[in-house]
Amino acid sequence: EGNAGTVRYEVTVNAEGRANGCRVVGSSGHPGLDTTTCNLVTRRARFDPARDDTGATVAGTYSGKITWQIPQD
């Protein structure tokens, strides 16, 4: 579709380091890019789980951004 833009997102990460939720906190202005970003991050991202004061793994969050660009040939 020729869309480009930056999507800012926040992912919830479970105690095993897997993304189990995503929300867009800054839209690219293109709903398809926003949805694709969360779908890809949720499916592919792996994290080292957060740890509490005792060293036990706990759930946490991660914020990031993805910039979608159309390559210039």
C-alpha positions in Angstrom: 0.0 0.0 0.0 3.0 2.3 0.1 2.6 3.2 3.8 5.5 4.2 6.0 5.8 5.5 9.6 6.9 4.8 13.1 4.9 2.8 15.6 5.6 3.1 19.3 4.4 0.1 21.3 4.3 -1.3 24.8 4.5 -5.1 25.3 3.6 -7.0 28.5 6.1 -9.8 29.1 5.2 -12.8 31.2 7.6 -14.4 33.8 8.9 -16.8 31.1 10.0 -13.9 28.9 7.3 -14.3 26.3 5.3 -11.3 25.0 1.7 -11.9 25.9 0.1 -8.5 25.0 0.8 -5.4 23.0 -0.7 -2.0 22.6 0.2 0.9 20.3 1.1 4.0 22.3 2.1 6.1 19.3 0.4 5.4 16.0 2.0 5.5 12.6 -1.2 6.9 11.2 -1.8 3.7 9.3 -3.9 1.1 11.1 -2.3 -1.8 9.1 1.2 -0.9 10.2 0.1 -0.5 13.8 -1.6 -3.9 13.8 1.2 -5.6 12.0 3.7 -4.2 14.5 1.9 -5.7 17.5 1.3 -9.0 15.7 5.0 -9.4 14.8 6.4 -8.3 18.2 4.0 -10.5 20.1 4.8 -13.5 18.0 8.6 -13.1 17.6 10.0 -11.2 20.6 11.8 -13.0 23.4 13.0 -11.4 26.5 15.0 -12.2 29.6 12.3 -12.1 32.3 12.4 -9.4 34.9 13.3 -10.5 38.4 12.2 -9.4 41.8 14.3 -8.7 44.9 14.5 -12.5 45.7 15.6 -13.3 42.1 12.3 -14.9 41.1 11.1 -14.2 37.6 8.2 -11.8 37.3 6.1 -10.2 34.6 7.1 -6.8 33.3 6.7 -4.5 30.3 8.9 -3.3 27.4 8.5 -0.2 25.3 9.9 0.1 21.8 9.4 1.5 18.3 9.5 0.2 14.8 10.0 2.4 11.8 8.5 1.1 8.6 10.2 2.5 5.4 9.8 1.9 1.8 13.2 1.1 0.3 14.6 3.6 -2.2 16.1 1.7 -5.2 
